[in-house]
């Protein structure tokens, strides 16, 4: 059935919400875009006159598409080179979706998106729809074709898996930028102790190069070990310049609702280093340098003004 202008407008009105759901479910902006496009094709092919509530219909179709992707993604990640980390999203991107409540902001953080990899596909769906989008257990049960009590049990299990031992600090944009500025100053000062003071005792550092950019395949653990590792990353060398292909500029930005160092070379985002912060200090440093996962960030970067970098290097 050909799409009418009203049919197209109805879908486009839902696109941002669908993208935000798909991103939280998949941890990948590119995969989320593909899932939403597949949902559009299903909408195009549907007998739309029989669809009583288009928003609910589209959510159900998208969720099932994401469930299929999550199943295949697990198989792909078994052969992924090194550590898999979520694709970072810059502040202001509509794919972040609603961030009005603490729960909504938490659900899109790099830390929680990483923790959600522990969940089964159905646990992830229930957690995201309930925690970030406020769907009732009855609505989620209908989407998944399960009982409401089963949905409630699944939600409790998911919450237990995702809940961390320590509460992440709530930081506004100004605070996030101050944290990054202090972190960069310490990392480039050459004084290891200055950096150690910013880190928790059991801090971890992980990186995702996807086999395309050099990155450690195992985490670095402990304040002193991480400080030494970071000092090596921020120490200029000819080898790094050759790998990077130019002179990087370091910016303090907000990524997935948290403080992050964004490394830009020639107008392209080369890396995003997200900092997880608690009352104990920086507890995790997660660096995304896989170029396939920085395409959307580069596109968003080019479309906005970021002022002067905190640091030029090499």
NUNU-909555 format. One record per atom (N, C-alpha, C): x, y, z; residue in one letter. Coordinates in steps of 0.05 Angstrom, whole numbers, plus 5000, padded with zeros to 4 digits. Example, Ala and Ser with C-alpha at 12.3 -4.5 7.8 and 13.67 -1.06 7.14 Angstrom:
<rs>
526448865156a524649105156a526449345156a525749555142s527349795143s525850015157s
</rs>
This chain:
<rs>
501749765000x500050005000x501850255000x501450434980x503150674979x502850845004x505050965012x504951145035x503851415028x501951505044x500851775040x502651975055x502452225049x504052425064x503552415094x501052355101x500452325130x501852085143x502051865127x503351625137x506351685142x507551825123x510351895125x510852085149x509052285151x509352475173x509052335200x507152145202x506752005227x509351855235x510551725215x513051575222x515251765229x515551985214x517752165220x517352295247x514952335255x514352445282x515352245304x515451995297x516351785317x519251715314x520551815293x523251715287x525251765310x525252005321x527152065343x526851885367x524351825374x523751645397x524751365390x524151275366x524951005357x528050985357x529351185347x532351185347x533451165375x532251315393x533151315421x532751045434x530550915429x530050645439x532150455428x532450465401x534250275388x537150305396x537950555401x540750605410x541150485437x539350525456x539650415482x539650105481x538049995463x537949705462x540449585449x541549725429x543749605414x546549715421x546649955433x549250075439x550750165415x549450185393x550750265368x548850455352x549850685346x548250885331x547650785302x549650665290x549250575262x547250345261x547450155280x545549935281x542750045288x542650245305x540050365312x538750495287x540350635271x539250755247x538250535228x539650315226x538850105208x536249975218x535949945244x533549825255x531150005250x531450265254x529250455249x528450455219x530450435202x529850425173x528350175166x529049945179x527549695175x524749725185x524349865207x521649905218x520050075198x521350265185x519950435165x518950255142x520650075133x519849895111x517549715119x517549625145x515249475155x512749645155x513049895163x510750085163x509750125135x511550145116x510750185088x509149945078x509949705086x508649465076x506149385091x505649505114x503449425131x500749515120x498649375130x495949465125x495349675146x496049925141x496050135161x493250205171x491150145154x488450205163x487550035186x488949805190x488249625212x489949675237x491749865235x493449935258x492050145275x491150055299x489550235316x491250445329x493650365339x495350555353x498150545340x498650715321x501250705306x503750715324x503750875345x506050895362x506750635375x504650495385x505050235398x505950025378x504650035354x505349845332x508349885325x509150125321x511950175312x513950095334x513250145359x514950075381x515349765382x513149625378x513249335379x514849225356x514449335332x516049245309x518949295313x519649545322x522449615326x523649435347x522249385369x523349225391x524048945381x522248825366x522748555355x525148555336x525448765320x527748785302x530348805319x530248955341x532548985358x533148715372x531048575380x531548315393x533048125374x532348125349x533747965329x536648055326x537048315326x539748425323x541448355348x540248375371x541748315396x542648025396x541047845386x541747565384x544147515366x544047645342x546247615323x548747765332x548347985347x550548155356x552247995376x551047835393x552547675412x554447485398x553547365376x555347195360x557647345348x556947585337x559047755325x561147845345x560347905369x562148005389x564047795400x563347545396x565147325404x567647325387x567547435363x569847455346x570947735343x569747925359x570648195358x573548225368x575148385355x577948415363x578048605387x579048505410x579348665433x576748705448x576648925464x574248985480x572149135464x569649045467x567449185454x566349395473x566249655463x564949865479x562749995462x560850115475x558650245461x559650475443x557950555424x558650775407x557851035422x559751225425x559151475440x557451665424x555751805439x553952005427x554452275440x554952485424x555452745435x552952875446x553253055465x550953205476x549453355454x546853355456x545153495436x544153315414x545253075412x544352885391x541552775399x539652785381x536952685388x536952385395x538952235386x538951955392x539251895422x540152095437x540352055466x537552025479x535552135465x532852105475x532352265500x530352185516x529652335540x531852315562x532652535573x534652535595x533752715617x531152725622x530052905643x530352795671x530352525674x530552405700x533252275704x533952215729x536452075735x536451805721x534251665721x534051405708x534551415678x533451625666x533851655637x536751725630x537951895646x540751965641x542551725646x541951565667x543551335673x543451125650x541051095639x540650875619x542150925593x543051175589x544451235564x547451285570x548351255594x551151305601x552851075589x555351135583x557150925572x557350695593x557450765618x557750565639x555450365639x553050475638x550650295639x550250145613x550850275590x550650135564x552549905564x554949935576x556849715578x555849495596x554749575619x553649375638x551349225625x549749355608x547449215596x548248995578x550848985570x551748755555x551548495570x551348515597x551048275613x548248155611x546248315603x543448235603x542748055579x540747895583x539547755560x538147955543x537447885519x536148075501x533448165513x531947985524x529348065536x529748245560x531748175577x532248345600x532948625592x534448645571x535248915562x532849075552x531148945537x528649075527x526949175550x526548995569x524849075592x526049305608x528649285613x530049495628x529849765613x530449765588x530450015572x527650145571x525649985563x523050095560x521850195586x522450055608x521450135634x522950365646x525650345646x527350535660x527550795645x527850785618x528351025603x525851145590x523850985585x521551085570x518951065585x519050955609x516650955626x514350785617x514950575601x512750395593x511950235617x509350175619x508350005641x509149715636x509049555657x509649275654x507649135636x505149235637x503149125619x503749175590x504649425584x505249495556x507649335546x509749315563x512149165555x511448865552x509748765569x508948485567x507548435540x505948625532x504448595506x506448595483x508448775485x510448795463x512048535461x512748415484x514348175483x512747915482x510147935486x508547695486x508847515510x509247645533x509547495559x507447595578x507347465602x505447565622x506647805637x504947955650x505848195664x507548115688x506947905701x508547815724x511347725715x511447595692x514047515681x515647765674x514347965663x515748215657x516848345682x515348345703x516248465729x518748315740x518648055738x520947895747x523447945730x523047975704x525248025686x526448305692x524748495698x525648765705x527348765730x526448615750x528048605775x530748475771x530848265755x533448135749x535248335734x534148475715x535748665699x536848885717x535248995735x536149205753x538449105771x538248855780x540348755797x543048725782x542848645756x545248615740x546548885733x544849085729x545849345720x546849515743x545549485766x546249645789x549249605797x550649835799x553449815807x553749825837x556149775846x556749785875x556750075885x557350265866x557650545875x555850715857x554750915869x553051105854x554751285838x554151315812x555551495795x554751785803x556651965800x556152245808x554552375786x552552535795x550952695776x552452955771x553253005746x554753245740x553353395717x553253665720x552153825699x554353885678x553654025657x555554065635x558054215645x557654425661x559954575671x561754405688x560654245705x562254065722x563653865706x562353755685x563653555668x566053675654x565853915645x568154045631x570454095651x569754175676x571854215696x573353955702x571753735704x573053475710x574953405688x574153435663x575853375640x578353545640x577953805645x580253985645x582253905666x581353835690x583153745711x584453485704x582953305692x584053045684x586253085663x585653245643x587653295622x590153425633x589853615650x592153755662x593853555677x592653375692x594153185707x595452975689x594052885668x595052685650x597452785634x597553045628x599653155612x601853295628x601553295654x603453435671x606153285675x606053025671x608452865675x608752785704x606852875722x606952805750x604952585755x605852335758x604152105761x602352135786x603452235808x601852255833x599552445830x599852645814x597652835809x595252695795x595852515777x593752375763x592552155781x594352015797x593351805815x591251915834x591652165843x589852285862x587052315851x586752325825x584052365813x582652095809x584151875811x583051605805x582351455831x580251285828x579651105851x581750885852x581950755874x584050545877x583650325857x581150255851x580650025832x579750115805x580550355797x579850455770x580650265748x579150255727x579850095703x579950275679x581650195660x581850325634x581550125612x579550165594x579149985572x579050145546x579650015524x579650145498x578549965477x577150085457x575949945435x577050055409x578849895396x579849975370x578749815348x577149605355x575849435335x577849305316x580349275324x582349155306x583249345284x582349595284x583049785263x584950005273x584850065299x586650255312x587850105336x590450135341x591649995363x590350065390x589649865405x588449905432x588949655448x589349685474x589849455491x587449265490x587949005488x585748815487x584748725514x586248805535x585448745563x585448995579x583649015600x583549255616x586049305632x586649555638x588749625657x587249685684x588249575706x586849595731x588649705753x587449885769x588950005792x589950285785x589850455806x590450745801x593250785790x595250665802x598050715792x598350605764x597350365759x597650245732x596250405711x593750495717x592250665698x593650935694x594651055715x595951315713x598451285694x599951075698x602351035681x601550985652x599350835648x598350775621x597451035608x595951195622x594851445611x597151635605x599051645622x601351825617x602751745591x602951485586x604051395561x602451475537x599751475540x597951545518x598251845511x598652005532x598752295528x601552405523x603552225523x606252305518x606752315488x607452535476x607852555447x610052375437x609552235415x611652075402x611152095372x613252045356x612952045327x611151825317x611251595332x609651365324x606651435326x605951565348x603051635352x602251835331x603952015324x603252215304x602752075277x604351885270x603951735245x601351575245x600751455268x598251295270x595851485268x596051705282x593751895282x593452045256x595652075242x595452215216x595452515218x596252625241x596252915244x596452995273x596253255278x596453355305x593653375318x593253235340x590653225353x590053475370x587553545372x586653745391x584753605411x585053675436x583553545458x581453745469x578953655469x576653815478x575353685503x574353855520x572653765542x569753775533x568453545533x565753525523x564053355541x561453355536x559553185550x558652975529x559152725536x558552495518x556852295534x554552225523x552652035536x552152135565x551952395568x551252515594x553452535614x555952455607x558152465625x560552605614x562552665631x564952795622x566652625603x567752755583x569352605563x571452785550x573652665543x575652795526x575052715497x574652905480x574252855452x576752945437x577952755422x580352805407x579652845378x580353075367x579653145340x582153195323x582153085299x584453115280x583253185253x583953425243x583053505217x580053515214x578653595236x575753605235x574253345240x575753125243x574552865248x575052785277x573052665289x573352555316x575052295314x577352305326x579252075325x578851895349x577952005372x577551845396x575851985416x574451835432x572851935454x573551785479x574551925500x575251795525x573251885546x571451695553x569351755572x570251695601x569651865619x570451835647x567951775664x568051555679x565951495698x566851605725x565151775737x565951915762x564051845785x565251775807x563651735832x564951915854x563951895878x565052045900x567951965906x568751725897x571451635901x573451725880x572351865860x574051955838x573351825812x575151835792x574651705766x574951405770x572851255765x572850965770x573150805744x572750935721x573150795695x573750995674x575650915657x576451075633x575950895609x574050965592x573350805569x573750955544x575650855528x576550995504x575550865478x574051015462x573050915437x574751035414x576250865400x577850955377x577250805352x575350615353x574450475329x573150675310x574350725286x573250935268x570350875260x569550625258x566850555250x564850655271x565650695296x563850775317x564051075323x565451225305x565851505309x564751675286x563351535268x562251675244x560151875252x558251785268x556051975276x557152195293x559052135311x560252345328x561652555310x563052465290x564352655271x562252825257x560052705249x557952855235x556753065254x556252985279x555153175298x557153395305x559753315306x561853515313x561953735292x561753645266x561953845244x559554035244x557353945256x554854105255x554554295278x556554305296x556254475320x558954625326x558754825343x561054985350x562154895377x564754855379x565954755403x568054935415x568455165404x570455345415x573255245413x574955345430x577855275429x578355015445x580154855435x580854605450x582354675476x582354485495x583854525519x586754485514x587454325494x590254255490x590654175461x592954265450x593954175425x596454005432x596953785416x599153615422x600553515397x603053435401x604653315380x604953495356x
</rs>
